[in-house]
Amino acid sequence: MPRKKYPLIYFVTLLFMGLTFQVQAVSKPVGTPILMLMQDSQPKYILQRTGVSGLCGELYLAIQRHLLLESIESNIVEQFLPIKRILTMVEHEEDYIFCGAGRDKMRDRRFAYAKTPVYHVSNVLAVHQKDHSDPESIRDIAKNDGIVGALYGTSSADFLKAELGSEQVNDTFTDIESGLKMVAKPPYQIRYFYYHDLGLNYLTKESGLPLRVSSTRFRTVPQWLIYSKKMDRKKARALERVLQNMKRSGELESIVGRYIF
């Protein structure tokens, strides 16, 4: 029986199909990676030569591992950025996310908030060690003389200005250390610095300044992971699943418990 002849195009097609199958078999996750932003706020984010750590730094690393199982790549942007710039990037670019954001009506209009809060913080005051006043309410702060410092662009600063008025609040600080120095050193330009317990408990110890943290917790609020409302739906759903699974398994609580007691 004569051997059947096939046209050359037949073999070319088979070769192309084989190569395509091989490429698909070893292909990496498709699409652009999710980009995780970092704020200059310790111990929420700690950047060292050995890599990223801190509360949200560790959460990012865990989220990265889980996202990869969903075939979604992500990268941590290992650079501290001002909070205002972070919020602008998350709002206008579809692939950015940020861990540790406060929430209000204005921000709800700008960002998508993950359904699972990542942790809770309480707002407290840093005061000079020789200042024995411990305001028990926002009204007490208003009655006391002196300016209250707050970090520029934060929900804490917005809350303070709404309660006390802009004249008693100095929210020009882009880093907490500068504000703490004004509380601790002459000419004592501010009396209190208002921030969350996660940051102040850590920074008052690390600074070496004559400071203490007030015993009063003024409000306890959840902190969230935010992402752009423009984010691809597949990525957004994967983020939501990852956080829900981390909460269900206890992994989220385990990481948070290393930083908030």
N, C-alpha and C positions, 0 to 999 in steps of 0.2 A: 504494500500500500504506500503510495507516495506521501511524503511528509508534508503536512499542511503548512503553507507559508502565511506569515502574518506581516502586515505592513509595518514599516519602521515606526510610524506614529503610535502603534499599539505598545511597543516596548518603551518608548519615551513616556507615554502616559503612565505605565506601571512604575517606571523609575521615579517619576514626579510624585505619585501617590505614596510611594514608600518613604521618600524623603520628607514629605509633609507629615506623615504619621510619626516619624522619628522626632521631628521638631516639636510637634504637639505633645509628645510623650515627655519631653524634658523641659517644656516651657515653664517659665516662672509666672508668678501671679501677674495678671494683666492689669493695665491701668496705672495711673499715677499713684504714688504712695501717699498715705496720710502723714501729715507733718505735725509733730508735737512741739508746741512752743513752751519756753521756759521764762519765768519771771525772776528778777533778782530779789528773791524773798526766801530767806532761810528760816527754818529747815524744810520749807515746802519744796524748794529746789536747791540741791547742793551739787556744784560742778567741780570735780577734782581731776587730777591727771589720770586716775584709774577709771574715770567714767562718771556717769550720772548717778546720784543718789538723792536722798531726801524723800519726804512723803510722796509728793506727786512724781518725783523722779522714779521711785520704785513702782508706783502705779503704772507709769508709762511703760516700764520694762515688762511688767506682767501683761499689760494690754497688748503690747507688741507680740508677745509669744502666742497669745490667744488669737489675735488677728491673722497671724501667719497660718494657723490651722483653718482659717476661713478663706485662705488664698488671697489675703489682702496684705500688702506690704505697708510698712510704716517706718518713719525715721524720726528720731529725736533731734531737733535743732539745738545743738550744744552751744548755745549762746544766750546770755541773759538779755532780755529786751524789756523796755519800759511797758507798763501795763496798758497805757493808751494805745501804743503801737500794736501790741498784741491783740487788743480788742478790735482795732481797725482791720488787721490782717484776717482775723477769724470771720469778721462780718463780710468782707468783700472778696475773699479768696476761698474757693470751695474745698480745699484739702487741709486746711489748718484746724487744729483742735487745741484747747487749753484746759488744763486741770486746775481746779481751785478757784472758781469764779463765784462771786456773790450774785444775788438775783434781785431784780426789781422790775417794775412794769416797763420802764424804758428799755432795759436790756432784753426783756422778753420779746420786744418788737424787733430787736436787732439780731438775736442769736437763737439757735436751736439748743435747748437744754436736754441733756440725757435724762431719761426718766428716773434713773437711780442716782441719788446723791452720793458723792464719793466719801465725804466725811462731814463732821460738824465742828464748828469752832464757837467759842464764847469771846465777846469783846471785853477787854480789860484795859486798865490804865498803867502805864509805866510812870513812876513818880520818883523823886529824889529820896534817898534813904532817910534824910533828915526831915522830910515832909511827912508828918504823921496823919494827914487828912486821908480819909478813905471814903470818898463820896459813894453813897448807896443808891443813887439814882442819877439820871440825867439832870433832873432839877437841882440836885445838890451841886453838880458841876457848874451849872449856870449861876448859882449863888456865890460860888467861890471866885475869888479874883484870879486872873491869869488866863493865858491863851492855851487852847488845846491843840496839839499837833496831830495831823493825820496824813496818811500817804495819798499823794495826788492820784486822782482817777479811780479810787476804790469806792466800793459801795459803803464802806465804813465812813469815809469822808462825806459822802452824800447824805448819809443818815444823820451825822453830827450837825451838818449845816442846816438840815431841815429842822432839827430839834433846838439848836442853840442860836442859829443865825450865823451869817458869814463873818461877823466882826469878832466873834470869840473863837473862831476856828482858823488855824493856819494849815491849809492843805496843799502847800507848795512843795512839799518834800517828795522827791523822786526816789529816795532811799531812806530806810528806817534809821540807819546809823546816824545820819545827820540830825534827825529829830531827837534821838536819844541824847546826843551830845548837848543839845540846847536845853534839855531838861537837867542834865547832870552838871554842866559847867557854867560859871559866870559868863555873861550877865543874866543867865537863866531866862532866856527869851520866851520860853514856853514852860508852863507848869506841869502839864500832863502830855503824854503821848498815847493816843487811842488806837488800839490795834487788837488783833485777835491773840488769844492765849498761846496758840501754837507758835507764833512768831516771837512774842514778847518773852515768854518763859525761856526760850532758847537764847535770844539775843541779849537780854539783860545779864545772863551768866557769861556769855562769850565776850561781851564788850569790855569787862573789867571796870566799868563805870559805877559810881555810887548810886545805883538804882535798885528799885524793887518793883514788884508787880502787885497792884492793889488786889484785895481779896474779893472785891465785888465783881460779879459777872453781869454785865449790863444787858446782854441779849445773847442767846444761843441760836445760831443759824446754820442751815446746811450749806455746804460748798459743792459746787457742781462741775461737771465736765461740759464744756460748751463746744459747739461746732457750727459751721456755716449752714444757713438754711438752703444754700446752693449745693451742698454736698450730694454726691451721687447716692441714690437711695440704697443701693446694695451696701455701700460703705457705712451709711448711717444705721441701717438695720443690724449690720455686723457689730458695730460699736455698742448698740443697745443690748444685743445678746451677750456680748462679752461681759459687760458690767453686771447684767442680771445674773449670769452664771457665776461670776466672781463673788457676788453677794451671797448667792445661794450656797456656794461651797464653803464659805467662811474665809476665802482668800482675801477679800477686801478688808474685812475686819482685822485679820491678822496683820496686814501691812499698816493699817491706820493705827493699830494698838502699839506699834513701835514708836510712835511719835506723839500721840495724844493719850494721856493716861486718865 
